[in-house]
Amino acid sequence: MKMYRIRAGFREGQPGQLPWGLHISGGHKSFHMIPKISLNTLKIVETLLVSNTGKARCMSTGMQKGSDFFFRQLFDTVSSTYTYLLGDMKTREAVLIDPVLEHAERDAALIKELGFKLLYAMNTHMHADHITGTGKLKSLIPGSKSVIGKSSGAKADLHIVDGDLVCFGSYQLLATATPGHTNGCLTYICHDQSIAFTGDTLLIRGCGRTDFQEGSPESLYKSVHTKIFTLPDHYTLYPAHDYKGQTATTVGEEKKYNPRLTKPLKEFVHIMETLNLPYPKMIDKAVPANRVCGIY
């Protein structure tokens, strides 16, 4: 498997030129689905910080002492959306996953306060329940770029595909295509930290709906079972939403306890086709806005 490093102005080996003007290197190195740091050597201590002001709460996860990996989980109470700030403590380079428009100023202020340089504001897919904050963040943090899957159909500075690597400092996120909720859904995997950001494809004891935006229960089932459930059981999974107050899960937990995705395919499809969920209240506003990076 070829490894592609995605970074503005990055060159290595024999680079090619991507349509959006970034340099990539193919190389001949193999990418192994094995974490560099096992669960036994990486102790994750989670601290929940709840703010009663405004419409957001934030949660932070501290890594083992000596780790240069920064992680911060942020929350929007209106859409129950999680936003994730990841950074390299040495280089100060950072990425932001699934930002919400109403909290763009909050996120920009936090990034500035912590002394990070935001490289990419990324989306796991084109959302239907909130407007993305990527476009607003680009104006608040000049030089940052918006990122989304090529199959999403949305505008962005960078369109990535399955197998691309998004790099910040010494860390990287592997873009993994997990369609089913939408055609453009991506799961971002950080093997170095044994974590993955699953968007709406896999939720905690649930999954994203499949009755709009090119949704397909068959595709979602295949994505989860072939791309997420094949990760090591101890990998921590961070979804784009949670509606019951939980913040994370693991591959092993979902393989054992997910009430939908533990079922055979035929039964799963029946469950998804008979949910009878209401029409998404934000979809008519959010989808058109998110097609143009949240600025319209």
C-alpha positions in Angstrom: 0.0 0.0 0.0 1.3 3.4 -0.9 1.5 6.0 1.8 0.5 9.6 0.9 1.5 12.4 3.2 -0.8 15.4 3.0 0.7 18.6 4.1 1.0 22.1 2.5 4.4 22.5 0.9 5.6 19.0 1.8 8.0 17.2 -0.5 9.6 13.8 -0.1 11.2 11.3 -2.5 9.6 11.6 -6.0 6.5 13.8 -5.4 3.5 14.1 -7.6 1.1 16.9 -7.9 -2.4 16.7 -6.6 -5.2 18.7 -8.2 -5.4 21.0 -5.2 -1.7 21.9 -5.3 -0.3 19.7 -2.5 2.7 17.5 -3.0 2.5 13.8 -2.3 4.9 11.0 -2.1 4.0 7.4 -3.0 7.0 5.5 -1.6 7.1 1.8 -1.2 6.7 1.5 2.6 4.0 -0.8 4.0 1.4 0.6 6.4 0.7 -1.8 9.2 -2.6 -1.8 11.1 -0.7 -2.2 14.3 -0.5 0.5 16.9 3.0 1.7 17.9 1.8 2.2 21.4 -0.1 -0.6 23.0 -2.9 -0.2 25.6 -0.5 -1.5 28.3 2.1 1.2 27.6 -0.3 4.1 27.0 -2.5 5.0 29.9 -5.3 7.4 29.1 -6.7 9.4 31.9 -9.9 11.2 31.1 -11.0 14.3 32.9 -14.5 15.7 32.3 -14.7 19.5 32.4 -18.3 20.8 32.2 -19.0 24.4 31.6 -22.5 25.6 32.5 -22.1 28.8 30.5 -23.2 29.2 26.9 -24.2 26.2 24.9 -21.1 24.1 25.1 -19.2 21.9 27.4 -15.7 20.6 26.9 -14.0 17.4 27.8 -10.3 16.8 27.9 -8.3 13.6 27.8 -4.7 13.7 29.2 -2.2 11.3 27.7 0.5 9.5 29.7 3.2 11.8 31.0 5.8 12.3 28.4 3.4 12.0 25.4 3.5 14.9 22.9 0.0 14.1 21.7 -2.6 16.7 22.6 -6.3 15.8 22.6 -9.4 17.9 23.5 -13.0 16.9 23.1 -15.5 19.8 22.7 -19.3 19.7 22.6 -22.3 21.5 21.1 -25.4 20.9 23.2 -27.8 22.0 20.4 -26.8 19.3 17.9 -25.0 17.0 20.3 -22.0 17.3 18.1 -18.4 16.5 19.3 -15.5 18.5 17.9 -12.0 17.2 18.4 -8.8 19.3 18.7 -5.6 17.2 18.1 -2.1 18.6 18.2 1.6 17.9 18.4 2.9 19.5 21.6 6.4 19.9 20.1 5.7 21.4 16.7 2.4 23.0 17.9 0.7 21.9 14.6 -2.9 20.9 15.1 -6.1 19.7 13.3 -9.7 20.2 14.2 -12.3 17.6 13.4 -16.0 18.4 12.9 -16.2 22.0 14.1 -19.6 23.7 14.5 -20.3 27.2 13.1 -21.7 28.6 16.3 -18.5 27.6 18.2 -15.9 28.8 15.6 -14.9 31.7 17.8 -14.6 29.5 20.8 -12.4 27.0 18.9 -10.2 29.7 17.4 -9.7 31.3 20.8 -8.8 28.0 22.4 -6.3 27.2 19.6 -4.7 30.6 19.9 -4.6 30.4 23.7 -2.9 27.1 23.7 -0.3 28.3 21.1 -1.3 25.9 18.3 -1.1 26.5 14.6 -4.2 25.1 13.0 -3.3 23.3 9.7 -6.6 21.7 8.9 -10.3 22.1 9.9 -11.7 18.7 8.9 -15.1 17.1 8.5 -15.9 13.4 8.7 -18.7 14.0 6.2 -21.2 16.6 5.0 -23.4 17.1 8.0 -27.2 17.5 8.0 -27.8 18.5 11.6 -25.5 21.5 11.9 -23.5 23.9 9.8 -19.8 23.2 9.8 -17.4 25.8 11.3 -14.6 25.2 8.7 -15.4 28.2 6.5 -15.6 30.6 9.5 -12.4 29.1 11.0 -10.5 29.9 7.8 -11.4 33.5 8.2 -10.5 33.5 11.9 -7.3 31.6 11.5 -5.6 32.6 8.2 -3.6 29.9 6.6 -5.7 27.0 7.9 -7.4 24.8 5.2 -10.7 23.0 5.1 -10.7 19.2 4.5 -13.5 16.8 3.5 -13.8 13.5 1.6 -13.9 13.8 -2.2 -17.0 11.7 -2.4 -19.0 14.2 -0.2 -19.7 16.6 -3.0 -18.8 19.5 -0.8 -16.4 22.3 -1.5 -13.1 22.4 0.5 -9.5 23.3 0.1 -8.5 19.7 0.2 -10.5 16.7 -1.0 -9.1 13.4 0.4 -9.8 9.8 -0.4 -9.5 6.4 1.3 -5.8 5.8 2.3 -4.7 9.4 2.4 -2.7 10.5 5.5 -3.4 13.9 7.1 -0.2 14.9 9.0 0.3 17.3 11.8 3.7 17.4 13.5 4.9 13.8 14.1 1.3 12.4 14.0 -1.0 11.3 11.2 -4.6 10.5 10.6 -5.4 7.7 8.1 -8.5 8.6 6.1 -10.6 5.5 5.8 -13.7 5.5 3.6 -16.8 4.3 5.6 -19.8 5.2 3.4 -23.4 4.3 4.4 -24.6 7.3 6.3 -23.5 9.4 3.4 -21.4 8.6 0.3 -18.5 10.8 1.6 -18.2 9.5 5.2 -14.6 9.1 6.4 -13.3 7.6 9.6 -10.0 9.1 10.7 -7.6 6.6 12.4 -4.6 7.5 14.5 -2.8 4.2 14.9 -0.1 5.8 17.0 -2.6 6.6 19.7 -4.9 3.6 19.1 -7.9 5.9 18.4 -10.4 6.6 15.6 -12.9 9.3 14.8 -15.9 7.6 13.3 -18.2 10.5 12.4 -21.8 9.4 12.1 -20.9 5.9 10.7 -20.6 4.3 14.1 -22.0 5.9 17.3 -21.9 4.7 20.8 -24.3 1.7 20.8 -25.7 2.9 17.6 -25.0 4.3 14.1 -26.0 7.1 11.8 -29.3 7.0 10.0 -29.4 5.8 6.4 -32.7 7.2 5.1 -31.4 10.4 3.5 -28.2 11.8 1.8 -27.3 8.7 -0.2 -27.8 6.6 2.8 -27.5 2.8 2.5 -27.8 0.3 5.4 -26.0 -2.3 3.4 -23.0 0.0 2.8 -22.9 1.2 6.4 -22.9 -2.4 7.7 -20.1 -3.3 5.4 -18.1 -0.2 6.3 -18.3 -0.9 10.0 -17.6 -4.6 9.8 -14.7 -4.3 7.3 -13.1 -1.0 8.3 -13.9 -0.3 12.0 -14.6 -3.7 13.6 -11.3 -5.0 12.1 -9.3 -2.6 14.2 -7.9 -4.0 17.5 -10.5 -4.3 20.2 -8.7 -1.8 22.5 -8.9 1.1 20.1 -10.9 4.0 21.5 -13.6 5.3 19.2 -14.8 8.9 19.2 -18.1 9.6 17.4 -19.4 12.8 15.9 -22.5 12.7 18.2 -23.9 11.3 21.4 -27.3 11.9 22.8 -27.0 10.1 26.2 -24.0 11.7 27.8 -21.3 9.2 26.8 -18.1 10.5 25.3 -16.3 7.4 23.8 -16.4 3.7 23.3 -14.0 1.0 22.0 -14.0 -1.4 19.1 -14.4 -4.4 21.5 -17.4 -2.8 23.2 -19.3 -2.1 20.0 -18.6 -5.5 18.6 -20.2 -7.0 21.7 -22.9 -4.5 22.7 -24.0 -2.5 19.7 -27.7 -3.3 19.5 -27.8 -2.8 15.7 -24.5 -3.8 14.3 -24.2 -7.1 16.2 -27.1 -8.4 14.2 -26.9 -10.2 10.8 -27.0 -8.0 7.8 -30.6 -8.8 6.9 -31.8 -8.0 10.4 -29.8 -4.8 10.5 -31.3 -3.6 7.2 -34.8 -4.3 8.5 -34.0 -2.3 11.7 -32.7 0.7 9.7 -35.6 0.6 7.3 -38.2 0.6 10.0 -36.9 3.3 12.4 -39.5 5.8 11.2 -37.4 8.8 12.3 -38.7 12.3 11.8 -37.4 14.5 9.0 -34.1 16.2 10.2 -35.0 19.7 11.3 -31.8 21.3 10.2 -31.2 19.4 6.9 -32.7 22.0 4.5 -30.4 24.7 6.0 -27.3 22.7 6.9 -26.8 20.7 3.7 -26.8 23.6 1.3 -24.5 25.6 3.6 -22.1 22.6 4.1 -21.8 22.1 0.4 -20.0 25.4 0.3 -17.8 24.9 3.4 -20.4 26.5 5.8 -20.2 29.9 4.2 -23.1 30.9 2.0 
